[in-house]
């Protein structure tokens, strides 16, 4: 057995031993010409374009990161995708660049060994962090809740300044941060502030730009840059800002518009059976303003009116609801959507900012799934 094959087998064994939430086994990196990839539009289903794709004749899926990276790699204005189907843009790239369009292509590998989705294309000489490289690094830095989804590996970590347990409005938290590492050559790693609430271990992650830092990997050894960032991350000022935002959320009543917006997002997310009673709990939390107003739906109410009427819940209650779903009840493919929702809620302004609830009102801890009807039950 030559040295390269031995190294590859050792890496595969190491990956198998690392506990990571992922539906794929590995990511393979191929040197291909754009013309080695065939993409055919086969129609639309449920309002979405459907494609058949192959790499040198082998069937493969297409992740949205493929189209985005294609535009970035070949300097295609994103407006082109508004006027032409992605496969038409792809065909134009092949015709224009021909034999010069050699790229590195990251492809997911299924447990069976077959191809999953094509991820990003990147320049052959671009330094990237590969899937089999980053997993032992994240684990070695104390990473928890390691997950892989759509070209990005994530994990939560203790900052260099320590967890620093503290109280905000009667709830206990500790400092954490989340690292997101693209492993397909598209985009830069980022580090995002996070707070873990001790009740139910629900995590609140501020994914807004004010709470997220990009990692400069350098030009020579990207793993070295990632190691350095994980070791040194602190951002005390950012944590203070995030704590202030949570305190404001505890003292701001959620408007009908804000409660309705949260419900729209979570209702489209896939949930486990343990989310039984979710709708019942949410209505008990916010109150049913439609019954009071005699309207068939919240959307029948003018937006400005929705923004000016308070529900029974605080913004913080809505955050706890979403983070409980994210931590315990959401299907894997829904976690990123819910994480983005919490980040938006923690990073923006509130409709009724600073309008306090009753002084003796306690924050709702929730425990979805213990009683009540299923989410889709009326």
C-alpha positions as CSV (number, residue, x, y, z in Angstrom):
1,X,0.0,0.0,0.0
2,X,1.5,3.4,-1.0
3,X,1.8,6.3,1.4
4,X,-1.1,8.3,-0.2
5,X,-3.6,5.4,0.0
6,X,-2.5,4.7,3.6
7,X,-3.1,8.4,4.5
8,X,-6.5,8.4,2.8
9,X,-7.6,5.3,4.7
10,X,-6.4,6.7,8.0
11,X,-8.3,9.9,7.4
12,X,-11.5,8.0,6.6
13,X,-11.1,6.0,9.7
14,X,-10.6,9.1,11.8
15,X,-13.7,10.7,10.3
16,X,-15.8,7.6,11.1
17,X,-14.7,7.8,14.8
18,X,-15.7,11.5,15.1
19,X,-19.3,12.0,16.2
20,X,-20.8,14.5,13.8
21,X,-24.4,15.1,12.8
22,X,-24.4,14.5,9.1
23,X,-26.2,12.5,6.5
24,X,-23.1,12.2,4.3
25,X,-19.9,10.2,4.8
26,X,-17.3,12.4,3.2
27,X,-16.6,15.1,0.6
28,X,-14.5,14.3,-2.4
29,X,-12.5,16.9,-4.3
30,X,-12.3,16.5,-8.0
31,X,-10.2,18.2,-10.7
32,X,-12.7,18.6,-13.6
33,X,-13.3,20.7,-16.6
34,X,-16.7,22.4,-16.7
35,X,-17.5,20.4,-19.8
36,X,-17.1,17.2,-17.8
37,X,-20.3,18.2,-16.0
38,X,-23.7,17.7,-17.8
39,X,-26.8,19.5,-16.5
40,X,-30.2,19.0,-18.1
41,X,-33.4,20.9,-17.1
42,X,-36.2,18.3,-16.8
43,X,-39.1,20.5,-15.8
44,X,-40.7,22.0,-12.7
45,X,-42.1,20.4,-9.6
46,X,-43.8,22.3,-6.8
47,X,-42.7,25.6,-8.3
48,X,-39.0,24.6,-8.5
49,X,-36.8,23.8,-11.5
50,X,-35.7,20.2,-11.5
51,X,-32.4,19.0,-13.1
52,X,-30.5,15.8,-14.0
53,X,-26.8,16.2,-13.6
54,X,-23.8,13.9,-14.2
55,X,-20.0,14.1,-13.7
56,X,-18.3,12.1,-16.4
57,X,-21.5,10.1,-16.6
58,X,-22.0,9.5,-12.9
59,X,-25.3,10.8,-11.5
60,X,-25.0,13.7,-9.0
61,X,-27.3,16.2,-7.2
62,X,-26.9,20.0,-7.2
63,X,-26.7,22.1,-4.1
64,X,-27.5,25.8,-4.4
65,X,-23.9,26.6,-3.5
66,X,-22.9,25.2,-6.9
67,X,-24.7,27.9,-8.7
68,X,-23.5,30.7,-6.4
69,X,-19.9,29.6,-6.6
70,X,-20.1,29.2,-10.4
71,X,-21.1,32.9,-10.6
72,X,-18.3,33.9,-8.3
73,X,-15.6,31.8,-10.1
74,X,-16.5,33.0,-13.6
75,X,-17.5,36.5,-12.6
76,X,-21.1,36.1,-13.7
77,X,-23.4,38.9,-12.6
78,X,-26.1,37.4,-10.3
79,X,-28.7,39.2,-12.4
80,X,-28.1,36.7,-15.1
81,X,-29.9,34.1,-13.1
82,X,-33.0,36.3,-13.0
83,X,-33.2,36.2,-16.8
84,X,-31.8,32.7,-17.6
85,X,-32.2,29.3,-16.0
86,X,-29.1,28.2,-14.1
87,X,-28.5,25.4,-16.6
88,X,-28.5,28.0,-19.4
89,X,-25.9,30.1,-17.6
90,X,-23.9,27.0,-17.0
91,X,-24.0,26.1,-20.7
92,X,-22.8,29.6,-21.6
93,X,-19.8,29.2,-19.3
94,X,-18.8,26.0,-21.0
95,X,-19.1,27.5,-24.4
96,X,-17.2,30.7,-23.5
97,X,-14.3,29.2,-21.4
98,X,-14.1,25.8,-23.1
99,X,-11.0,23.8,-22.3
100,X,-9.7,26.5,-20.0
101,X,-12.5,26.1,-17.5
102,X,-10.7,23.7,-15.2
103,X,-11.9,23.8,-11.5
104,X,-11.8,22.0,-8.2
105,X,-15.2,20.6,-7.5
106,X,-16.3,19.5,-4.1
107,X,-18.8,16.6,-4.1
108,X,-20.6,15.0,-1.2
109,X,-20.2,11.2,-0.8
110,X,-23.1,9.2,0.5
111,X,-22.6,6.3,3.0
112,X,-23.0,3.9,0.0
113,X,-20.1,5.5,-1.8
114,X,-22.2,7.2,-4.5
115,X,-22.2,10.9,-5.2
116,X,-24.5,13.2,-3.3
117,X,-24.7,16.8,-4.2
118,X,-22.2,18.9,-6.1
119,X,-21.1,21.7,-3.8
120,X,-18.8,24.6,-4.9
121,X,-16.4,25.1,-7.7
122,X,-13.2,26.9,-7.0
123,X,-9.9,27.7,-8.6
124,X,-7.4,24.9,-8.6
125,X,-4.8,26.9,-6.8
126,X,-7.1,28.3,-4.1
127,X,-6.1,27.2,-0.6
128,X,-9.2,25.6,1.1
129,X,-10.0,23.7,4.3
130,X,-11.1,20.2,3.4
131,X,-13.7,18.1,5.2
132,X,-11.4,15.4,6.4
133,X,-8.9,18.1,7.7
134,X,-11.3,20.3,9.8
135,X,-13.2,17.6,11.8
136,X,-10.2,16.5,14.0
137,X,-9.2,20.2,14.4
138,X,-12.7,21.2,15.7
139,X,-12.9,18.2,17.9
140,X,-9.4,18.8,19.3
141,X,-10.4,22.4,20.2
142,X,-13.3,21.1,22.3
143,X,-16.0,21.6,19.7
144,X,-19.5,20.4,20.6
145,X,-22.6,19.7,18.5
146,X,-20.5,19.2,15.4
147,X,-22.8,19.3,12.3
148,X,-22.3,19.2,8.6
149,X,-25.0,20.8,6.3
150,X,-24.7,22.0,2.7
151,X,-21.0,22.6,2.5
152,X,-20.4,24.0,5.9
153,X,-19.2,22.3,9.2
154,X,-20.4,24.0,12.4
155,X,-19.6,23.5,16.1
156,X,-19.9,25.4,19.3
157,X,-16.8,26.4,21.5
158,X,-15.8,28.1,24.7
159,X,-14.2,31.5,24.1
160,X,-10.6,32.1,25.2
161,X,-12.0,34.3,28.0
162,X,-14.0,31.3,29.4
163,X,-17.7,30.5,29.6
164,X,-18.4,33.2,32.3
165,X,-21.8,32.1,33.6
166,X,-24.0,35.1,34.3
167,X,-27.6,36.1,34.9
168,X,-29.9,38.1,32.6
169,X,-33.3,39.0,34.0
170,X,-33.4,35.8,36.2
171,X,-32.2,33.4,33.5
172,X,-28.7,31.9,33.7
173,X,-26.4,32.0,30.6
174,X,-22.9,31.2,29.6
175,X,-20.7,32.5,26.8
176,X,-20.1,30.3,23.8
177,X,-19.4,30.9,20.1
178,X,-20.2,29.0,16.9
179,X,-17.7,28.4,14.2
180,X,-18.9,27.9,10.6
181,X,-16.3,26.4,8.3
182,X,-17.0,26.1,4.5
183,X,-15.3,22.9,3.3
184,X,-16.0,23.3,-0.4
185,X,-14.0,26.4,-1.3
186,X,-16.8,28.9,-1.3
187,X,-16.8,31.7,1.3
188,X,-14.8,32.2,4.4
189,X,-15.1,30.7,7.8
190,X,-16.9,32.8,10.4
191,X,-17.2,33.0,14.2
192,X,-20.5,34.0,15.7
193,X,-21.4,34.9,19.3
194,X,-23.7,32.5,21.1
195,X,-25.2,32.3,24.6
196,X,-26.4,29.1,26.1
197,X,-29.4,29.3,28.4
198,X,-29.1,26.7,31.2
199,X,-32.9,25.9,31.1
200,X,-33.1,23.1,28.5
201,X,-29.6,24.0,27.2
202,X,-31.2,26.2,24.5
203,X,-28.6,28.2,22.5
204,X,-29.2,31.7,21.3
205,X,-26.9,32.6,18.4
206,X,-26.6,36.2,17.1
207,X,-26.1,35.6,13.4
208,X,-26.4,39.3,12.5
209,X,-23.4,41.1,11.1
210,X,-22.8,42.8,14.4
211,X,-22.2,39.5,16.1
212,X,-20.3,37.7,13.4
213,X,-16.6,37.9,12.5
214,X,-15.0,36.5,9.3
215,X,-11.8,34.5,9.7
216,X,-8.7,35.6,7.7
217,X,-7.1,32.3,6.9
218,X,-4.0,33.7,5.2
219,X,-2.6,32.5,1.9
220,X,-0.3,29.6,2.9
221,X,-1.9,27.4,5.5
222,X,-5.6,27.9,6.1
223,X,-5.7,25.3,8.9
224,X,-3.2,27.3,10.8
225,X,-5.3,30.4,10.5
226,X,-8.4,28.5,11.7
227,X,-6.5,27.1,14.7
228,X,-5.4,30.5,15.7
229,X,-8.9,32.0,15.4
230,X,-10.4,29.2,17.6
231,X,-7.7,29.6,20.2
232,X,-7.9,33.4,20.5
233,X,-11.6,34.3,20.1
234,X,-13.0,36.4,22.9
235,X,-15.0,39.5,21.7
236,X,-16.0,40.8,25.2
237,X,-17.6,43.9,23.6
238,X,-19.7,41.7,21.3
239,X,-20.9,39.6,24.2
240,X,-21.9,42.7,26.1
241,X,-23.9,43.9,23.1
242,X,-25.6,40.6,22.8
243,X,-26.5,40.5,26.5
244,X,-28.0,44.0,26.2
245,X,-30.1,42.8,23.2
246,X,-31.4,39.9,25.3
247,X,-32.2,42.2,28.2
248,X,-34.2,44.4,25.8
249,X,-36.0,41.4,24.4
250,X,-37.0,40.4,27.9
251,X,-38.5,43.9,28.4
252,X,-40.3,44.2,25.0
253,X,-43.7,42.8,24.2
254,X,-43.8,41.1,20.8
255,X,-46.1,42.7,18.3
256,X,-48.7,40.8,16.3
257,X,-46.5,41.2,13.2
258,X,-43.4,39.8,15.0
259,X,-45.4,36.8,16.4
260,X,-46.9,36.1,13.0
261,X,-43.5,36.3,11.3
262,X,-42.1,33.7,13.6
263,X,-45.1,31.4,13.2
264,X,-44.7,31.6,9.4
265,X,-41.1,30.5,9.5
266,X,-41.5,27.6,12.0
267,X,-44.6,26.3,10.4
268,X,-42.5,25.6,7.2
269,X,-39.8,23.9,9.1
270,X,-39.7,20.1,9.4
271,X,-40.2,18.9,13.0
272,X,-39.7,15.7,14.9
273,X,-42.6,13.9,16.5
274,X,-41.5,15.4,19.8
275,X,-42.8,18.8,18.6
276,X,-46.3,17.6,19.3
277,X,-48.3,20.4,20.9
278,X,-46.2,23.1,19.2
279,X,-49.1,25.1,17.8
280,X,-51.1,24.8,21.0
281,X,-48.1,26.1,23.1
282,X,-47.5,28.9,20.7
283,X,-51.1,30.1,20.8
284,X,-51.1,29.9,24.6
285,X,-47.9,31.9,24.6
286,X,-48.9,34.7,22.3
287,X,-52.7,34.7,22.6
288,X,-55.1,34.4,19.7
289,X,-55.7,38.0,18.5
290,X,-57.8,36.7,15.6
291,X,-60.5,35.6,17.9
292,X,-60.6,39.0,19.5
293,X,-60.6,40.9,16.2
294,X,-62.8,38.5,14.2
295,X,-60.4,38.2,11.3
296,X,-59.7,35.0,9.3
297,X,-55.9,35.5,9.3
298,X,-53.2,37.9,10.6
299,X,-52.4,38.9,7.0
300,X,-55.9,40.4,6.7
301,X,-54.8,43.1,9.2
302,X,-52.9,46.1,7.9
303,X,-49.1,45.7,8.6
304,X,-48.8,49.0,10.5
305,X,-51.7,47.9,12.7
306,X,-50.0,44.5,13.3
307,X,-46.8,46.3,14.4
308,X,-48.6,48.5,16.9
309,X,-50.6,45.8,18.7
310,X,-48.9,43.8,21.5
311,X,-49.4,40.0,22.0
312,X,-49.2,38.3,25.4
313,X,-45.6,37.3,24.8
314,X,-42.3,39.1,25.0
315,X,-39.7,39.0,22.2
316,X,-37.7,36.8,24.7
317,X,-40.6,34.3,24.9
318,X,-40.5,34.0,21.1
319,X,-36.8,33.5,21.2
320,X,-37.2,30.7,23.8
321,X,-39.8,29.1,21.7
322,X,-37.7,29.1,18.6
323,X,-34.5,27.9,20.4
324,X,-36.3,25.1,22.1
325,X,-37.5,23.9,18.7
326,X,-34.0,24.3,17.3
327,X,-32.3,22.5,20.2
328,X,-34.7,19.6,20.7
329,X,-37.4,19.2,18.1
330,X,-36.3,20.4,14.6
331,X,-35.3,18.1,11.8
332,X,-31.6,18.6,10.8
333,X,-32.5,20.4,7.6
334,X,-34.6,23.0,9.6
335,X,-31.9,23.9,12.1
336,X,-30.1,26.5,9.9
337,X,-33.4,28.2,9.1
338,X,-34.3,28.5,12.8
339,X,-30.7,29.6,13.7
340,X,-31.1,32.4,11.1
341,X,-34.4,33.3,12.6
342,X,-33.0,33.7,16.1
343,X,-30.1,35.7,14.7
344,X,-32.5,38.1,13.0
345,X,-34.5,38.5,16.2
346,X,-31.4,39.2,18.2
347,X,-29.9,41.6,15.7
348,X,-32.7,43.9,14.7
349,X,-35.1,46.5,16.1
350,X,-38.4,45.6,17.8
351,X,-41.8,47.1,16.9
352,X,-42.6,47.9,20.5
353,X,-39.1,48.4,21.8
354,X,-38.8,48.9,25.5
355,X,-42.6,48.4,26.2
356,X,-42.3,46.4,29.3
357,X,-44.6,43.5,30.5
358,X,-46.0,43.4,34.0
359,X,-43.2,43.7,36.5
360,X,-44.0,40.3,38.1
361,X,-44.3,38.4,34.8
362,X,-42.0,35.5,34.5
363,X,-40.4,34.4,31.2
364,X,-42.0,31.2,29.8
365,X,-39.7,28.3,30.0
366,X,-41.8,26.2,27.6
367,X,-41.4,22.4,27.2
368,X,-43.0,21.7,23.8
369,X,-44.4,18.2,23.3
370,X,-45.7,17.4,26.7
371,X,-49.3,18.2,26.2
372,X,-51.7,19.6,23.5
373,X,-52.4,18.9,19.9
374,X,-50.0,18.3,17.1
375,X,-48.7,21.2,15.1
376,X,-51.0,20.7,12.2
377,X,-54.1,20.1,14.3
378,X,-56.7,22.8,14.4
